[in-house]
Amino acid sequence: MSKPKKTTIALIYDFDGTLSPKNMQEYDFLKAIGITDKEQFWKENGELSEKNDASNILCYMKLMIDKARASGVSVKKQQFIDFGANIDLYDGVKEWFGMINNLGAEIDVKIEHYINSSGLKEMIEGTAIAKEFKEIYACSFIYQDDIAVWPGVAVDFTAKTQFLFMINKGISKISDNNKVNEFKKEEDRPVPFRHMIYIGDGQTDIPCMKLVKTQGGNSIAVYKPYDSDKKREARKLVHDGRVNFACPANYNKNGDLCKMVERIIRFIKADDDLKMFQKRNLDKF
């Protein structure tokens, strides 16, 4: 008799507003290009998008290159990575992954962490937690001679759902478009949707949150602690049936988020064990 496959659970995180309190550009990058009012950058981005009826994601990437060059700031990949080093993270984020991984080891579950973000991959790679993720799905540039010349990947809410299917089917390369659409039996998919936990905060996360919840997984809306407007938005997602839970973005051991995720992981493991027991019982007759 073959050894049963270990349960794999994927925790999938947005970045800006989910793991970090602000948009990643609002830390060292905007300072480097001489912008002290963050609203100025995003206002210009919105105007560029509206004027050209263009993607606001592609527009922010273009603005980053244009303004960096105009300010004499390097647009080499390493510079963007360096900008990521000083991005703030919510309380407990740095210790979070160790806690969740230890829980997985304790109950014999394989834990995988993923980023699914409209932010910039290069900046996320510069953070202290970059090593924790199996894959970082996010916007990125095309580089020539190590210099950013053009957007390579732009992640909007539609692309975010595509990455869920990539995780579901075990596909790592974004360029493998054909594999994403290939038929694959549910039992052959390494991460069933019911084994996914999606953690996000914003509008671009809603389709992913709804998809994961509808397919039997769990979605959690997090919000900036003590921000009543954000709390109200998160609660609405619960009442509208978009997510399973909502709580403050506090990743400490005794926080509500940790308690929720621990219970979900234990439930998935128990449910898998029961299904395996039922299958073995059926095979006897």
N, C-alpha and C positions, 0 to 999 in steps of 0.2 A: 504493500500500500504506500503510495507516494505521500510525502510529508505535506500537510496543508500549508497553503501560502499564507505568509504573515500578513495581517491586516495593515494596510497602508493608509494613513490619514494625511491629507494635505491642508495646511493652514495657508490661506492666500490673503495677502494684505495689500491694500492701497498704501501709498506712502504719505503724501502731503495731507495733513489734517487727520491722519490715521496713526502713523508712527511718529510723525513730527508735527508740531503745533502750527507751522506756517508753510507756505510754498517754498520749496528749496531755493528758488532764485532769490528770495528775499533775504538771504543771509549774505555770504561773502560776494556773490556775483554782482548784485545791484550796487553794493558799496564800491566794488572795483571799477564799475563803469560810471561812477559819480552820481548815482541816483539815490537820494535820501528819502524820497517819498515813494513807497512801493506802489501806491495807487496810480502814480504817473505812468509806470511801466505797463500795468494791466489795462489802464484806460487807452493807451496808445495801441496796445494789442487788440482791444475790442474794436477800436476805430478801423484798424487795418483789416481786421476780419470782416467787418460790416461793409466797408468800402469796396472790397474785392469779392464779397460773398464767398469767403474762403474759410477753411478750417481754422479755428482759433488755436488749435494745437500747432499746426504748421506755421501759423503767424508768430506765435511766441518763439518758436525755434529760429525763424528768420530774424526776428528782432534781436535775439541773443547774439547771433553771429554779427549782424550789422552794427549793433551798439558796442560790442566788444572791439571790433576792428576800429570803429570811429574813436574809441577811447584809448587805443593803443594797448588793449588787453589781449593777451595771447588766446587764440582759439584752438590751441593744441589740446588733444585729448587729455593729457596729463594735467593741464590747467583746470579743466572741468572737474576732474577727479579730485584735485586739490581743493576746489571750492566746496566739495562735499564733506570735507573733513570737519568743518565747523557747523554743520547742520545740527540744530537742537533736536533731541528726541524726548518723547514723553517719559514721565517717571516710570521706572521699572523696565523700559524697553531693552536695555542692554542685558539685563539678567533674565528676561522673559524666555528666551530661546533655550537656555540651559534648563530652566524649570520644566518647560514643556517636553523637552527631549528626555529628561530624567523620568517624567511620568510615563512616556512611551516605553522606555526601557523597563520600568517597573512592571508594567502590565503586558509586555511583549507585543508592542505595537510599533510599527515603523512610522516615524514622524517626518514629514517633508514640509519645508517652508518655501513659499514663493512670493515674489513681489509682482503686482499687477497694477501698474501706475501710468498716469499721463505725464509724470515728471520725467526727468532726464536720467537715463540709465548711468551715464558716466558719473554724475554727481552721487547717485546712490552707491556706486562702486567705491566712492571715496569715504563713505561713512564707516563707523566702527562696527556696524552689524552686517556689512555686505557679505562676509564669509558665511553667514548663517543660512543663506538662501540657496536652494538647489538651482533655481533659475530666477533671473531678474528680467521680467517682461516690462519694458518701459520705452519711452522715446529715445532715439539715439541718432547721431549724425553719421554721415559718410565722411571718411577722412582721406585726404590725399597728402602724402608726405607728412602724415600725422596732424594735418590741419583740417578743421571742420569746414566743409564746403557746401554741404547740402543735407537736409533732413533725410535720414535713412529709414527710420521707423517713426510713425506718428500714431500715438495710442489714444483713440477716443473711446467712447462707451461701446461702440460696435466692436472695435478691435479687442477690447477687454474680454468680451464674451468668447471671442475666438481663442484667446489664451486659455480659457477654462477647458475648452475642448482639447487643446493641446496637452494640458495636464491630464485630463481624463484618458487620453489615448497614449500617453507616454511619448509625446513628440517634443523635442527640445528646440529645434531650429525653426525660427520664424519663416525662413525661406521655403520650408517644406509644405507648401500650400496644398499639394496634391494629397499628402498623407492626412491632412486635417479632414478632408472630405471623403476619404476612403471609408468603406464600411468596415466596422470592427465589432464583433460580438461583445455584448455587455460583459460576459464573464472573462473576456480576454483583455479588458481595459484595466490598466494597473491602478487607477484611482477612480472608483465609481463616484458619481456626484453625491451620493449619500454619505461618502467619506470626506466630503469637503466642508471646511469651515471658512467662510468668507468674512473678512473684517474690513469695513470701509466707512467712509463718512460723507461722501459728496454725491452730486448728481451723476457723475460719470460712473459711479459704482452701482446705481440702482438696477440696471439690467442684469448685472452679474449677481447681485443680491437676490433678485427675484428668481433668476434661473436656478441658482443653487438651492434655494428654498423649495421651489416647485418640484425639483428633481429629488427631493428627499434629504438634501443636506441642510446645513445651518448657516444662516447669515446674521451677522451682528453689526449694528450701526453704532459707531463710537462717536463721541462728541467731546469737544474741549471742556474740561472740568470747569464748573462755575459759569459757563456761558449759557444763559437762559435761552437765547435764540437758537443756538445749536441743539440744545436739549429738546426744544420744542420740535425742531425739524426731525430729530431722531425718533421722537415719540410718534410723530405722524407716520414715519415709515413702518413702525410696528402696527399702528391702527389701520394703515392702508394695506397690510398684508404683504409688504415688500420684504420684511426681515422677520426673523424669529425673536430677536432680542435687541435691546438698546441699553447702553451704559456709558459712563465716562471713560475717556481714553487714559485709564490708569492701569499700568501693566504690572503693578506690584503683586506680590504673592497673596495678600489678603484682600485684594480688590475684587469687585463684582465680575470683572472680565475674566480673571483667572479662575474664579469659581465656576463661571459658565462654561468656559472652554474645558476645564477638567471634567465636568459632568458630561459634556458632549462626547469627549474622547472615551470616557469609560462606557457610555451608552453604546457607541459605535462598536467597541470591542465586544461588549456583552451580546449585542445583536448579531454580530458576525459569528460568535461562538455558538449561539443558539441555532443559527441557520446551518452551521456545520454539523451540529448534533442532530438536527432534523434530517439532514441528508444522509448521515451515517445510519440513522434509524430506518429510514426508507430503504436503503440499500440492503437491509437484512431481510426484506420481504419480497 
